[in-house]
Amino acid sequence: MRSLSMRMYRAAIVVGCCGALLAGCGKNGGEQAAVSKGQVVARIGEQVITTQELETEFRWANVPLDRQKDPEIVRQVLRELVARKYLLQQALAAKLDREPSVLLDLLRSREQVLENAFLMRAVTSKAAGKADVDYYIVSNPSKFAKRKLFSVEQVGFPLGPTAQSVIDANKDAKSLDEIDQQLTSVGIPHGRQTGTLNSADLSQDLYNTIEAKKADDVFFIRAGQNGVFFKVKGEETRPLEGDAAANAARQIMRAEALKAETGLAAYSASLEAKYEGDYAKIMQSAEGSTATKK
C-alpha cells in the first residue's frame, strides 16, 4: 500500500506539472507567446494548437515532409488533433485527471516516453558511419548481394497455451496436409495460403537451413502472435544494391542497436532491482529457472 501511495503521489506531482504547463499554454501565457510568433493553428476554448504540435502529429503519423502541406492530410490530422484537445477539456472539466487509475496511467505514459527517448538517444549517438554500413552489407550477403525471395505455401495458427505441443507433434511432418489435418483434429483454428519470404527478414541460421532443404522439408517460424508451418515452393535471387542497400542496412543496424540497448538496460535493471516480500521469491525462482536452462 505504501508503494502504491508513493506512486500515486509521484503521479500527482506529474499531473500537477502537466496542469501547470497546460495552464501556461492558455490565453494569458502560451497563447500570447504563440500568437506573437505566428504559430497558432487553432483554438479550442482556452486551448491552442501550435505549428509545433501539428508537426509532432505529422511525425507520429509518419507523414513525409513533402506531404505535410497536402490539404487533405492537413485536414485529417488537424481534425484528430482538435478532437483530442476537445476531449482533453471535457476530461479536465470532469476532474478525471484526479482519479487514481488515471494518475497511474499518466505516470506510466510519461515513463514510456522517457524510456524511448533515452534509448533512441543512445542509439543515435552510436549511429553507424559509411564504413560500418559497407562492412555490414558485405558481412550479410543473404540480406543484400544474395538476397532471395522464397515462394512458400504456409499454414498459420494463433499461438496459445497448447502451441508447443502442436509444434512438437508436427516437427517430423512431411507435408502441410498432415499439419492441416492435425490442427483440425484438435480444434485449433488455422489458415492455409501461399506467400513470400524475404531472406533479408530471416535469421542466418534459418536461411542456411532453407538453403540446405530437401524436397519434403517443412519449416516452422513464429511470426508475432502466430505460428507458421511452411514449405518452400520456389526461389528467386533479388539482390539489394547501391543506395537501397545502404538505407536498408542503416535501418536494420538501428533496429539491432535498439534491441541491444534495450537488452543491456534490462540486464542492468535486474542487477540493481531489489524485490520485496513474495515478489522476491517469485523473481528468484524465475532467475534460478533461467540459469538452469542455460
Secondary structure, DSSP 8 states (H G I E B T S, - for coil): -HHHHHHHHHHHHHHHHHHHHHHHTSTTTHHHHHHHTT-EEEEETTEEEEHHHHHHHHHHTT--GGGTT-HHHHHHHHHHHHHHHHHHHHHHHTTGGGSHHHHHHHHHHHHHHHHHHHHHHHHHHT---HHHHHHHHHH-GGGTTT-EEEEEEEEEEE--TTHHHHHHHTTT--SHHHHHHHHHHTT---EEEEEEEEGGGS-HHHHHHHHT--TT--EEEEETTEEEEEEEEEEEE----HHHHHHHHHHHHHHHHHHHHHHHHHHHHHHH----THHHHHHHHHHHHHHHH-
